[in-house]
Amino acid sequence: MQGTLSQLHVVHALLLRETKTRFGESRLGYLWALAHPLLWIGMFAGMYHALGHSTPPGMPLLAFLTTGIVPFSLFREAATRCLSAIDANKGLLFYPLVRPLDLVIARAVLETVTQMVVMAVLLGSMALWNGDLRINSWLETMVGLLLAAALGSSFGLVCCGLSVYSRSVERLFPAFVRPMFWLSAVFHPVESLPRGFRELLLFNPIVHAIELVRNGWFPGYHAKHVDVAYVLTWILVLSFFGLNLERMARRRLELT
C-alpha cells in the first residue's frame, strides 16, 4: 500500500512537471491547445463549404467535425507523447522512485485531461451559440473519449518500450499514424459508407471510439456498429505487451 501511494505521489509530481513544461508559464500555452484543433476544424469546414458537401441531418458541420477530429487527436497525441516519454525525460530515471511507466502515465493523463477540456469548450461553445444544448448521452461521449485516450496511451506504451531497443520506431511512427487519420471515419459517419468499406474500417478500433462519441453527442444519430468490447480487447492486448516491454526496457536502461 505504501509503495502504491509513493508511486502515486511520483506520478502527481511528474504530471505537474509535464504541465509546466508543455504549457509554460504563460496562458498562451493553454490557448494553443485549443487553437490547434480549431485550425483543423476551420480548414476542413472551409473545404466542406467549398466542395458543397453536407453532413447528415441533425448533425451541424462544426460539431460533426469536432466529434471526429478531437477523439482522433486524443488518440494520436496520447500515443505520440507516450512514445517520447522516456527519451524526453531520461535524466529523471536517475531517481530511484521514478520508473519509465510513471513517465508514460503522467503524459497520458495530461493529454487526456487537456483534450477532454478542449472537447467540452468547443462543443459547449457551439451549442450555446446555436442556442441548443441537447445531448443524447454524456456518458457515451465520455466513454468514447476515454477509449480513444486508452487506445493512444497503450499503443504509445508499446512504441515507447520498442524505442528503447530501436530508434527506427520514432521514424516509422508518423508513417503509421498519418494514414489512420483518413481511415478512422473522421469525416464520414460509418453508417453512410458502402457495406464493404464500412466492414473494413470497423477493424480499426478508433472508428468505434469516434462513433461512440457521436452517438453520445447527437440525439438523432444511431451508431449500430459500435463494439466497446472490441476496443477494450485492443486496449488490454496493447497494454499487456506495453507493460512487458516497459519492464524489459527498465532493465536495459538500468544497465546503460
C-alpha positions in Angstrom: 0.0 0.0 0.0 2.8 2.4 1.0 4.6 1.6 -2.3 1.4 2.4 -4.3 1.0 5.7 -2.5 4.6 6.6 -3.2 4.2 5.9 -6.9 1.0 8.0 -7.0 3.0 10.9 -5.5 5.7 10.4 -8.1 3.1 10.4 -11.0 1.5 13.5 -9.5 4.8 15.3 -9.3 5.6 14.2 -12.9 2.2 15.4 -14.0 2.8 18.9 -12.6 6.2 19.0 -14.2 4.8 17.9 -17.6 2.1 20.5 -17.4 4.6 23.3 -16.7 7.0 22.0 -19.4 4.3 21.8 -22.0 2.2 24.9 -21.3 4.9 27.0 -19.8 4.4 30.0 -17.5 2.1 31.8 -20.0 -1.6 31.2 -20.7 -0.8 31.2 -24.4 0.3 27.6 -23.9 -3.2 26.7 -22.9 -4.6 28.7 -25.8 -2.5 26.7 -28.2 -4.1 23.5 -27.0 -7.4 25.0 -28.1 -6.2 26.7 -31.2 -4.6 23.6 -32.8 -7.9 21.6 -33.2 -9.7 24.8 -34.1 -7.4 25.3 -37.1 -8.1 21.8 -38.3 -11.8 22.1 -37.8 -11.8 25.5 -39.6 -9.8 24.2 -42.5 -12.0 21.2 -43.1 -15.2 23.2 -42.6 -13.9 25.6 -45.4 -13.3 22.6 -47.6 -16.8 21.2 -46.9 -18.3 24.5 -47.9 -16.1 24.9 -51.0 -16.9 21.4 -52.2 -20.6 21.7 -51.4 -20.5 18.7 -49.0 -23.2 18.3 -46.3 -23.4 16.5 -43.1 -26.2 14.1 -42.1 -29.5 15.7 -40.8 -29.3 16.8 -37.2 -25.5 17.0 -37.2 -24.2 20.6 -37.6 -21.0 20.8 -39.6 -18.7 22.2 -36.9 -20.0 19.8 -34.2 -19.7 16.9 -36.6 -16.1 17.7 -37.4 -15.3 18.3 -33.8 -16.6 14.9 -32.7 -14.3 13.3 -35.3 -11.2 15.4 -35.1 -10.9 15.7 -31.3 -11.2 12.0 -30.4 -8.6 11.2 -33.1 -6.3 13.9 -31.9 -6.7 12.5 -28.4 -5.6 9.1 -29.7 -2.7 10.5 -31.8 -1.4 13.0 -29.2 -1.6 10.4 -26.4 0.4 7.9 -28.5 2.9 10.5 -29.6 3.7 11.8 -26.2 3.8 8.4 -24.5 6.2 7.3 -27.3 8.7 10.0 -26.4 8.2 9.9 -22.6 11.5 8.1 -21.8 13.6 9.9 -24.4 12.5 13.3 -23.2 12.9 12.6 -19.5 15.9 10.2 -19.3 17.5 12.4 -16.6 14.6 11.7 -14.2 15.3 8.0 -14.3 18.4 8.5 -12.2 15.9 9.0 -9.3 15.2 5.6 -7.7 11.5 6.1 -7.4 10.9 7.2 -11.0 10.1 4.4 -13.4 9.6 4.6 -17.2 5.9 3.7 -16.7 5.4 6.7 -14.4 6.6 9.0 -17.2 4.1 7.4 -19.6 1.2 7.6 -17.2 1.8 11.3 -16.4 1.9 12.2 -20.1 -1.2 10.0 -20.8 -3.2 11.7 -18.0 -2.2 15.2 -19.1 -3.1 14.6 -22.7 -6.5 13.0 -21.8 -7.5 15.9 -19.5 -6.3 18.5 -22.0 -8.2 17.1 -25.0 -11.4 16.5 -22.9 -11.3 20.1 -21.8 -10.8 21.2 -25.4 -13.8 19.0 -26.5 -16.0 20.4 -23.8 -15.1 24.0 -24.6 -15.5 23.6 -28.4 -18.8 21.7 -28.3 -20.2 23.7 -25.4 -19.4 26.9 -27.2 -21.1 25.7 -30.4 -24.2 24.5 -28.5 -24.5 27.8 -26.7 -24.0 29.8 -29.9 -26.8 27.8 -31.6 -29.0 28.1 -28.5 -29.4 24.3 -28.3 -27.6 22.1 -25.8 -29.4 18.8 -26.3 -27.0 15.9 -25.7 -28.0 12.3 -26.2 -25.7 10.8 -23.5 -22.9 12.5 -21.7 -21.8 9.0 -20.5 -21.3 7.6 -24.0 -19.5 10.8 -25.1 -17.1 10.5 -22.2 -16.6 6.7 -22.6 -15.8 7.3 -26.3 -13.1 9.8 -25.4 -11.7 7.6 -22.7 -11.5 4.7 -25.1 -9.6 6.9 -27.6 -7.2 8.0 -24.8 -6.7 4.5 -23.6 -6.0 3.2 -27.2 -3.5 6.0 -27.8 -1.8 5.5 -24.4 -1.5 1.7 -24.7 -0.2 2.0 -28.3 2.2 4.7 -27.2 3.4 2.5 -24.3 4.2 -0.3 -26.8 6.1 2.1 -29.1 7.9 3.6 -26.1 9.2 0.2 -25.0 10.3 -0.6 -28.5 12.0 2.7 -29.0 14.5 1.8 -26.2 15.7 -1.0 -28.5 15.5 0.8 -31.9 15.4 4.4 -32.8 13.6 3.5 -36.0 10.3 3.3 -34.1 10.2 7.1 -33.8 10.8 7.5 -37.5 8.2 4.9 -38.5 5.5 6.1 -36.1 4.3 9.1 -38.2 4.2 7.0 -41.3 1.8 4.6 -39.5 -0.4 7.2 -37.8 -1.0 9.6 -40.7 -2.9 7.2 -42.9 -5.1 6.3 -39.9 -6.4 9.9 -39.9 -8.2 9.1 -43.2 -9.2 5.6 -42.2 -10.9 6.4 -38.9 -14.3 7.7 -40.1 -13.3 11.2 -39.0 -15.2 12.9 -41.9 -17.9 10.3 -42.7 -20.4 8.5 -40.4 -19.8 4.8 -40.6 -23.5 4.2 -41.4 -23.2 6.3 -44.7 -20.3 4.2 -46.1 -20.7 1.3 -48.6 -21.0 -2.0 -46.7 -17.7 -3.5 -47.9 -15.7 -0.3 -47.0 -17.6 0.0 -43.7 -16.7 -3.5 -42.6 -13.1 -2.9 -43.5 -13.0 0.3 -41.4 -14.6 -1.4 -38.4 -11.4 -3.4 -37.9 -9.9 0.0 -36.8 -10.7 0.3 -33.1 -10.5 4.2 -33.3 -13.6 4.1 -35.5 -15.6 2.6 -32.7 -14.4 5.3 -30.2 -15.3 8.1 -32.6 -18.7 6.6 -33.4 -19.5 6.3 -29.7 -18.7 9.9 -29.2 -21.0 10.9 -32.0 -23.7 8.5 -30.8 -23.5 10.2 -27.3 -23.5 13.8 -28.6 -26.1 13.8 -31.4 -29.7 12.8 -30.3 -30.7 11.7 -33.8 -27.6 9.6 -34.5 -27.6 5.8 -34.0 -24.2 4.1 -34.2 -25.3 0.5 -34.8 -21.9 -1.0 -35.3 -20.1 0.2 -32.2 -18.4 -2.6 -30.3 -17.0 -1.4 -27.0 -15.7 -5.0 -26.1 -13.7 -5.0 -29.4 -12.0 -1.7 -28.4 -11.3 -2.9 -24.8 -9.7 -6.1 -26.2 -7.3 -3.9 -28.3 -6.5 -1.8 -25.2 -5.9 -4.9 -23.0 -3.7 -6.6 -25.6 -1.6 -3.5 -26.2 -1.3 -2.8 -22.5 -0.1 -6.3 -21.9 2.6 -6.1 -24.5 3.4 -2.5 -23.5 3.8 -3.3 -19.8 6.1 -6.3 -20.5 8.2 -4.1 -22.9 8.4 -1.4 -20.3 9.7 -3.9 -17.7 12.3 -5.2 -20.2 13.2 -1.6 -21.2 13.6 -0.7 -17.5 16.3 -3.4 -17.0 18.1 -2.3 -20.2 18.0 1.4 -19.0 19.4 0.4 -15.6 22.3 -1.4 -17.3 23.1 1.5 -19.5 
